[in-house]
């Protein structure tokens, strides 16, 4: 799951990234390891798919993402406090869906029927069944 796009912060460069990286234990050190597994994977991808391009990164910046166990966001009411609307866990892709997410969350907040099927995004999909012994 690699992606690339032009980047305005660094003139003449392009962002090439791997969407799923390693867990980060210290947010203050997230950009400090140029020999990380993720960096090596990106360099190998560049070597394979972009012949003649220097695979050594000019700039390395690692993003921090919030992920749910199934990689789908949560868009739902809080299970106990129904006046709380939850929109979280968008895995770094939330900005792409901002218009529809805003519509969905405002529908929930105002008590309107949702404009989309929210079953894949319900918070209770993570409930663990309890055994009855």
C-alpha atoms as an extended CHARMM CRD file, in Angstrom:
* protein
*
       133  EXT
         1         1  UNK       CA              0.0000000000        0.0000000000        0.0000000000  PROA      1               0.0000000000
         2         2  UNK       CA              2.3240000000        2.6650000000       -1.2910000000  PROA      2               0.0000000000
         3         3  UNK       CA              1.2150000000        6.0180000000       -2.5950000000  PROA      3               0.0000000000
         4         4  UNK       CA              2.8400000000        9.0680000000       -4.0800000000  PROA      4               0.0000000000
         5         5  UNK       CA              1.9060000000       12.6810000000       -4.6410000000  PROA      5               0.0000000000
         6         6  UNK       CA              3.5810000000       15.9970000000       -5.3460000000  PROA      6               0.0000000000
         7         7  UNK       CA              4.5090000000       17.9310000000       -2.2490000000  PROA      7               0.0000000000
         8         8  UNK       CA              4.6970000000       21.7140000000       -2.0800000000  PROA      8               0.0000000000
         9         9  UNK       CA              6.7940000000       21.9210000000        1.0880000000  PROA      9               0.0000000000
        10        10  UNK       CA              9.8710000000       20.6170000000       -0.7240000000  PROA      10              0.0000000000
        11        11  UNK       CA             10.2370000000       22.0720000000       -4.2270000000  PROA      11              0.0000000000
        12        12  UNK       CA             11.0880000000       19.4890000000       -6.8710000000  PROA      12              0.0000000000
        13        13  UNK       CA             10.4550000000       16.4960000000       -4.6420000000  PROA      13              0.0000000000
        14        14  UNK       CA              7.6520000000       13.9580000000       -4.5110000000  PROA      14              0.0000000000
        15        15  UNK       CA              6.2130000000       12.1790000000       -1.5070000000  PROA      15              0.0000000000
        16        16  UNK       CA              6.3380000000        8.4200000000       -1.7740000000  PROA      16              0.0000000000
        17        17  UNK       CA              4.9880000000        6.6920000000        1.2860000000  PROA      17              0.0000000000
        18        18  UNK       CA              3.9600000000        3.3790000000        2.7220000000  PROA      18              0.0000000000
        19        19  UNK       CA              0.5490000000        3.7200000000        4.3470000000  PROA      19              0.0000000000
        20        20  UNK       CA              1.1660000000        1.2440000000        7.1750000000  PROA      20              0.0000000000
        21        21  UNK       CA              4.3390000000        1.6610000000        9.1510000000  PROA      21              0.0000000000
        22        22  UNK       CA              5.7060000000        0.5340000000       12.4480000000  PROA      22              0.0000000000
        23        23  UNK       CA              4.3430000000        1.3470000000       15.8550000000  PROA      23              0.0000000000
        24        24  UNK       CA              5.9330000000        4.4320000000       17.3480000000  PROA      24              0.0000000000
        25        25  UNK       CA              6.8110000000        4.2100000000       21.0070000000  PROA      25              0.0000000000
        26        26  UNK       CA              8.0630000000        7.7930000000       21.4100000000  PROA      26              0.0000000000
        27        27  UNK       CA              6.3450000000       10.4950000000       19.3210000000  PROA      27              0.0000000000
        28        28  UNK       CA              9.3030000000       12.8440000000       19.8400000000  PROA      28              0.0000000000
        29        29  UNK       CA             11.5980000000       10.3940000000       18.0270000000  PROA      29              0.0000000000
        30        30  UNK       CA              9.3460000000        9.3560000000       15.1520000000  PROA      30              0.0000000000
        31        31  UNK       CA             11.5950000000       10.8800000000       12.4340000000  PROA      31              0.0000000000
        32        32  UNK       CA             14.9330000000        9.8440000000       13.9240000000  PROA      32              0.0000000000
        33        33  UNK       CA             15.5780000000        6.3500000000       12.4840000000  PROA      33              0.0000000000
        34        34  UNK       CA             16.5930000000        6.4740000000        8.7960000000  PROA      34              0.0000000000
        35        35  UNK       CA             17.2870000000        2.7300000000        8.8050000000  PROA      35              0.0000000000
        36        36  UNK       CA             13.8190000000        1.6710000000        9.9070000000  PROA      36              0.0000000000
        37        37  UNK       CA             12.0090000000       -1.1930000000        8.2160000000  PROA      37              0.0000000000
        38        38  UNK       CA              9.5050000000        1.2600000000        6.7170000000  PROA      38              0.0000000000
        39        39  UNK       CA             12.2930000000        3.3670000000        5.1830000000  PROA      39              0.0000000000
        40        40  UNK       CA             13.8640000000        0.2670000000        3.6720000000  PROA      40              0.0000000000
        41        41  UNK       CA             10.5210000000       -0.8290000000        2.1980000000  PROA      41              0.0000000000
        42        42  UNK       CA              9.9740000000        2.5840000000        0.5860000000  PROA      42              0.0000000000
        43        43  UNK       CA             13.5060000000        2.5790000000       -0.8760000000  PROA      43              0.0000000000
        44        44  UNK       CA             12.9630000000       -0.9110000000       -2.3280000000  PROA      44              0.0000000000
        45        45  UNK       CA              9.6400000000        0.1890000000       -3.8360000000  PROA      45              0.0000000000
        46        46  UNK       CA             11.3150000000        3.2060000000       -5.4650000000  PROA      46              0.0000000000
        47        47  UNK       CA             14.1490000000        1.0480000000       -6.8630000000  PROA      47              0.0000000000
        48        48  UNK       CA             11.6670000000       -1.4170000000       -8.3480000000  PROA      48              0.0000000000
        49        49  UNK       CA              9.1180000000        1.0050000000       -9.8240000000  PROA      49              0.0000000000
        50        50  UNK       CA             11.0660000000        4.2140000000      -10.5680000000  PROA      50              0.0000000000
        51        51  UNK       CA             14.1330000000        3.2480000000      -12.5890000000  PROA      51              0.0000000000
        52        52  UNK       CA             16.8400000000        5.8890000000      -12.5340000000  PROA      52              0.0000000000
        53        53  UNK       CA             15.4500000000        7.6710000000       -9.4730000000  PROA      53              0.0000000000
        54        54  UNK       CA             17.6600000000        7.9270000000       -6.3980000000  PROA      54              0.0000000000
        55        55  UNK       CA             15.9770000000        5.6550000000       -3.8520000000  PROA      55              0.0000000000
        56        56  UNK       CA             17.6780000000        7.3480000000       -0.9100000000  PROA      56              0.0000000000
        57        57  UNK       CA             15.1770000000        9.6740000000        0.7500000000  PROA      57              0.0000000000
        58        58  UNK       CA             15.9970000000       13.3860000000        0.6010000000  PROA      58              0.0000000000
        59        59  UNK       CA             13.6640000000       14.0650000000        3.5420000000  PROA      59              0.0000000000
        60        60  UNK       CA             12.0680000000       11.5910000000        5.9200000000  PROA      60              0.0000000000
        61        61  UNK       CA              8.9930000000       12.3990000000        7.9590000000  PROA      61              0.0000000000
        62        62  UNK       CA              6.8400000000        9.7850000000        9.6270000000  PROA      62              0.0000000000
        63        63  UNK       CA              3.1520000000       10.3610000000       10.2010000000  PROA      63              0.0000000000
        64        64  UNK       CA              1.2790000000        9.2850000000       13.2780000000  PROA      64              0.0000000000
        65        65  UNK       CA             -2.1090000000        7.7280000000       12.6200000000  PROA      65              0.0000000000
        66        66  UNK       CA             -4.9520000000        6.5830000000       14.7920000000  PROA      66              0.0000000000
        67        67  UNK       CA             -6.0980000000        3.1350000000       13.7620000000  PROA      67              0.0000000000
        68        68  UNK       CA             -8.9550000000        0.9410000000       14.8120000000  PROA      68              0.0000000000
        69        69  UNK       CA             -8.3520000000       -2.8310000000       14.8810000000  PROA      69              0.0000000000
        70        70  UNK       CA            -10.1470000000       -3.2550000000       11.5290000000  PROA      70              0.0000000000
        71        71  UNK       CA             -8.8320000000        0.0070000000        9.9780000000  PROA      71              0.0000000000
        72        72  UNK       CA            -12.3570000000        1.3980000000        9.5680000000  PROA      72              0.0000000000
        73        73  UNK       CA            -13.2430000000        4.5970000000       11.4130000000  PROA      73              0.0000000000
        74        74  UNK       CA            -15.8260000000        4.9080000000       14.1420000000  PROA      74              0.0000000000
        75        75  UNK       CA            -18.8450000000        7.1070000000       13.3920000000  PROA      75              0.0000000000
        76        76  UNK       CA            -21.4600000000        6.5470000000       16.0450000000  PROA      76              0.0000000000
        77        77  UNK       CA            -23.0660000000        7.7220000000       19.2560000000  PROA      77              0.0000000000
        78        78  UNK       CA            -21.3490000000        6.9090000000       22.5220000000  PROA      78              0.0000000000
        79        79  UNK       CA            -22.9470000000        3.6680000000       23.8190000000  PROA      79              0.0000000000
        80        80  UNK       CA            -23.7970000000        5.1450000000       27.2330000000  PROA      80              0.0000000000
        81        81  UNK       CA            -23.7360000000        8.9220000000       26.8240000000  PROA      81              0.0000000000
        82        82  UNK       CA            -25.9620000000        9.4330000000       23.7880000000  PROA      82              0.0000000000
        83        83  UNK       CA            -25.2450000000       13.1470000000       23.6110000000  PROA      83              0.0000000000
        84        84  UNK       CA            -21.6440000000       12.3510000000       22.5750000000  PROA      84              0.0000000000
        85        85  UNK       CA            -20.9970000000       11.7350000000       18.8860000000  PROA      85              0.0000000000
        86        86  UNK       CA            -17.7770000000        9.9090000000       17.9680000000  PROA      86              0.0000000000
        87        87  UNK       CA            -15.8570000000       10.3590000000       14.7300000000  PROA      87              0.0000000000
        88        88  UNK       CA            -12.3840000000        8.8330000000       15.1480000000  PROA      88              0.0000000000
        89        89  UNK       CA             -9.8070000000        6.3550000000       13.8570000000  PROA      89              0.0000000000
        90        90  UNK       CA             -9.6360000000        7.4940000000       10.2350000000  PROA      90              0.0000000000
        91        91  UNK       CA             -6.1170000000        6.0870000000        9.7100000000  PROA      91              0.0000000000
        92        92  UNK       CA             -4.7990000000        9.3320000000        8.2540000000  PROA      92              0.0000000000
        93        93  UNK       CA             -7.4580000000        9.3880000000        5.5230000000  PROA      93              0.0000000000
        94        94  UNK       CA            -10.1370000000       11.4310000000        7.2680000000  PROA      94              0.0000000000
        95        95  UNK       CA             -9.3600000000       14.6570000000        5.4280000000  PROA      95              0.0000000000
        96        96  UNK       CA            -10.2690000000       12.9710000000        2.1220000000  PROA      96              0.0000000000
        97        97  UNK       CA            -13.7310000000       12.2120000000        3.4080000000  PROA      97              0.0000000000
        98        98  UNK       CA            -14.3390000000       15.3930000000        5.4070000000  PROA      98              0.0000000000
        99        99  UNK       CA            -17.4940000000       16.5180000000        3.5430000000  PROA      99              0.0000000000
       100       100  UNK       CA            -19.3420000000       13.2050000000        3.9160000000  PROA      100             0.0000000000
       101       101  UNK       CA            -18.0380000000       12.6160000000        7.4610000000  PROA      101             0.0000000000
       102       102  UNK       CA            -19.2600000000       16.0820000000        8.4540000000  PROA      102             0.0000000000
       103       103  UNK       CA            -22.6840000000       15.3030000000        6.9940000000  PROA      103             0.0000000000
       104       104  UNK       CA            -22.8920000000       11.9560000000        8.7780000000  PROA      104             0.0000000000
       105       105  UNK       CA            -21.7710000000       13.3160000000       12.1520000000  PROA      105             0.0000000000
       106       106  UNK       CA            -24.1120000000       16.3070000000       11.9060000000  PROA      106             0.0000000000
       107       107  UNK       CA            -27.0130000000       13.9490000000       11.0800000000  PROA      107             0.0000000000
       108       108  UNK       CA            -26.1850000000       11.9880000000       14.2330000000  PROA      108             0.0000000000
       109       109  UNK       CA            -25.8380000000       15.1360000000       16.3400000000  PROA      109             0.0000000000
       110       110  UNK       CA            -29.1670000000       16.5720000000       15.2090000000  PROA      110             0.0000000000
       111       111  UNK       CA            -31.0310000000       13.2660000000       15.4400000000  PROA      111             0.0000000000
       112       112  UNK       CA            -31.6340000000       13.0080000000       11.6910000000  PROA      112             0.0000000000
       113       113  UNK       CA            -31.6500000000        9.6180000000        9.9730000000  PROA      113             0.0000000000
       114       114  UNK       CA            -28.1150000000        8.9730000000        8.6820000000  PROA      114             0.0000000000
       115       115  UNK       CA            -27.6320000000        9.6310000000        4.9760000000  PROA      115             0.0000000000
       116       116  UNK       CA            -25.4570000000        6.4970000000        4.6860000000  PROA      116             0.0000000000
       117       117  UNK       CA            -25.3930000000        2.9740000000        6.1200000000  PROA      117             0.0000000000
       118       118  UNK       CA            -23.3110000000        3.2760000000        9.2930000000  PROA      118             0.0000000000
       119       119  UNK       CA            -23.2420000000       -0.4050000000       10.2620000000  PROA      119             0.0000000000
       120       120  UNK       CA            -19.5630000000       -0.8500000000        9.2370000000  PROA      120             0.0000000000
       121       121  UNK       CA            -18.6230000000        2.1250000000       11.4370000000  PROA      121             0.0000000000
       122       122  UNK       CA            -20.5000000000        1.3040000000       14.6540000000  PROA      122             0.0000000000
       123       123  UNK       CA            -18.4890000000        1.3270000000       17.8550000000  PROA      123             0.0000000000
       124       124  UNK       CA            -20.0770000000       -1.8980000000       19.1230000000  PROA      124             0.0000000000
       125       125  UNK       CA            -18.3540000000       -3.9320000000       16.4030000000  PROA      125             0.0000000000
       126       126  UNK       CA            -15.4430000000       -4.1970000000       18.8450000000  PROA      126             0.0000000000
       127       127  UNK       CA            -17.4430000000       -5.7040000000       21.6800000000  PROA      127             0.0000000000
       128       128  UNK       CA            -16.0390000000       -8.9610000000       22.9530000000  PROA      128             0.0000000000
       129       129  UNK       CA            -18.6040000000      -11.6090000000       23.6770000000  PROA      129             0.0000000000
       130       130  UNK       CA            -18.6400000000      -12.6970000000       27.3050000000  PROA      130             0.0000000000
       131       131  UNK       CA            -19.0760000000      -16.3250000000       28.0820000000  PROA      131             0.0000000000
       132       132  UNK       CA            -21.6840000000      -17.4080000000       30.5800000000  PROA      132             0.0000000000
       133       133  UNK       CA            -20.3010000000      -20.0550000000       32.8480000000  PROA      133             0.0000000000
